[in-house]
């Protein structure tokens, strides 16, 4: 059986959504017999699809397998640029490493790397990122914006807004953002973002935005080290979540908000970000490499820098830190 035809058929049916497509029409479009179409449908069922055959009308997909293979994510993807190229892997050390390599080799703006399992998923400062197989979204996106390197941290905030909106659209859940890169439910972390940079004298060559979303883990699926501080969308909503839809929505909102950022600057995103923030107006402790400061988080600047007012009345600009809500 020709596997590419099977994939193309899946894409065709996914794009048709709830509208059945007749066996004859598919046979004509793909230049094969109706019997061959029927055999491809059986093949799809073996791959984990639920195919419904509607009398006199044709076939439609009721359920697709829980996989993030490129052709599945790309079927009915709403973006113009992000995700037009997707590198999908069953396993890798870290999608950041793969994306850095691809960016160096000239991969286009909007290239996405997705893995079902990361053996060396990483956070900031080379901390470990727990990436259970098939239960989360572990992906890195290569962007090539024409902005100076000091603007790179703003993309973490743009991505955070995009992810919160995507989670809301797919699950109805309202997450909040802890500056700079955590997405939380209450005090528990459901998502981390890691923005890395390739730059030279001409400016940014590539931004590599790493996104890790805990989607379908149960508590015992997390490493013991993070069981008490991590949560997943399934734990929050009480039901399994479709990862494919969530990836599509994240890519969609990321494109919408990066375009808004490029056209209008950070100001409109700052307003959106503050609307979802778990940090602003709160008493916090900011741990930096050299010192720890305590005070009230008053807001973020037009550059995305956190403004912390300490008890002596001084306002401090925080560029990078771990934040604890007090
Ligand atoms: C982050 O770092 O939160 C950024 C995480 C980025 C992960 C993505 S996955 C795709 C791409 N490929 C990669 O290799 N990385 C990116 P940071 O703020 O430093 O937080 C790290 C800390 O979060 C760890 O020290 C743990 O305490 C905690 N942690 C680790 N795994 C977690 C998980 N799955 N859920 C919640 N918290 C976790």
Boltz pocket constraint, residues with backbone or C-beta under 6 A from the ligand:
constraints:
  - pocket:
      binder: B
      contacts: [[A, 93], [A, 94], [A, 95], [A, 96], [A, 118], [A, 120], [A, 121], [A, 122], [A, 123], [A, 124], [A, 125], [A, 127], [A, 128], [A, 129], [A, 130], [A, 131], [A, 137], [A, 138], [A, 139], [A, 140], [A, 181], [A, 182], [A, 189], [A, 190], [A, 191], [A, 192], [A, 193], [A, 194], [A, 210], [A, 211], [A, 212], [A, 213], [A, 214], [A, 225], [A, 226], [A, 229], [A, 230], [A, 231]]
      max_distance: 6.0
